[in-house]
């Protein structure tokens, strides 16, 4: 059986490249528009310790320094002990930490603080203590590092 007419010369189906290229470009535009640039994870500030000269005495601070926060029955702050000193408040704690850093030769990376807290202590007192040990802002608004290594130690 032979067909005559337009069916006889029918072309073979071919691969259409133009719609495929259009789809690829649409996908490319979609992914470019939805791409979100985020800050690099793991951006660590690494500060190398300064080399100690032969004539310098070693620091006199026992490492790590223990900071003990005790709580009252209602979760308030009862006392702050830095090493064997009793400290009145967080401002005085920051002052004692600054003295520790200065007595250790100003090398804040070598000092460590072990923070021991009562379980029922309000969290705001813990944050204030960490802030007092970590650093402060100077008159120009720059952060001055005191102690970078603060760890929580179980009681």
N, C-alpha and C positions, 0 to 999 in steps of 0.2 A: 504494500500500500504506500503510495507516494502522495505527499501533500504538496499542493501547489499554492502559491501565493506568498504572503509575508512570513508564514511559518517556516518556509523552506530555508530561508537565509537567516534564520535567527542566530544571533551572536552567542558565543559562549559567555557565561557569566564571568566577569573579571573582578579582581580585588580593587575596591575603591579606596584610594589613598587619601583623598581630600577630607572625607569625614573622619578618618582615623587621626589625621594631623590636627583637625579642629578639636577633637576630644582630648588629645594629649595636651594641647595648649590650654584648654579649659581646666583640666586637672592641675596643670602647672600653676595657673593663675590662682586657682582655689587654694592650693597648698601655700603659695607665697602670701596670700592675703590672710590666711588663718595662722600663720607661723607667729609665735610669740617669743620675743627675745627676753630671756631672763638673765639675772646676774649669775655669774659663774659660781657653781657650788664648790665648797671647800676652799674658799679664798682665805688662806691662813696668813696671818702676819707672822713671819718668822724673823726673830731678832737674835742674832748671834751674840753670845756673851763676849765682852771685851777680854782680851788676853791679860792675864795677871802678870805683872812684872815680878822679877825675882825678889825685889826688896819689899814688896807689899806684904803686910801680914794677912793671913787668911781672915775671912769674916768671923765675927764673934757670935753670930746668931746661930742658935741650934735649929737645924732644919728637920722637919717642918715645924712651924710654929702652930700651937694648938689654940684655937679660939672656941671657947665654950659659952653657949647661950642657954641659960636656964629659964624656965617658964614658971609663972604663977599658976594657981589653980584654974583661973579663967582663960589662960592662954596668953596673958600679957608677959612682958619681958621683966624678969626678976633681977638678973645680973648678967654682966658680960665679963668674962675673964680672958685676957690675952696672955697666954703663957701662965705666969704666976701673978700677974697684975690684975687687980679689979678695976674695971673701967666704968665710968658713970653713964656715958651715953655714946651714940654713934659718932658724934663730932670728936669726942676725946679718943675714940677708937681709931678714927682716921689719923689723928695727930700721932698716936703711938705707932701706927703702921708706917707713917712717914719717917719717924725716928728710926724704926727698924731698917727701913730701906737705906737711909743715910748711914747707919752704922755698919751695914753690910757692904758699903762701898757704892751704893747707888745702882747695883746690878739687880734690877727687879725680876729678871728672868730666873734667878737662882733661888729666890725665896718662894716658899710654899706655905700655905695655910691649910690646916686640917680643921674643918668646921664641924663641931659637935653640938647638936641641938636636941632639946627635949622634943618628944613626939607631939605633944599637944601645944607647942609654941605656935602662935599665929605666924603665918607665912610672911607677913609684911616686915616683921622684925628680922627674919632671915635675909630677905632681900635688902634691907637697909644695911645689914652687916656685910653682905657681899659687896654692895656698892661702896661702903666705906673702905673696904680692903682693896678693891679693884683699882680705884683711881679717883681723880677729881678734875674739875675744870678750873683752869687758871683764869686770870683777868682777861685774857684775849679770847677765851672761850675754847681753848684747845684742851684735849684730854691729856692729862698727865698720868701715865701708868705707874701704879705702885706694885701690886702683886698680881701676876697673871694666873698663877696656878693655885686655884682654890678647889678643894675637894671636900665632899661630905663624908664624914666618918660615922659609922654607927656607934651608938652610945655603949 
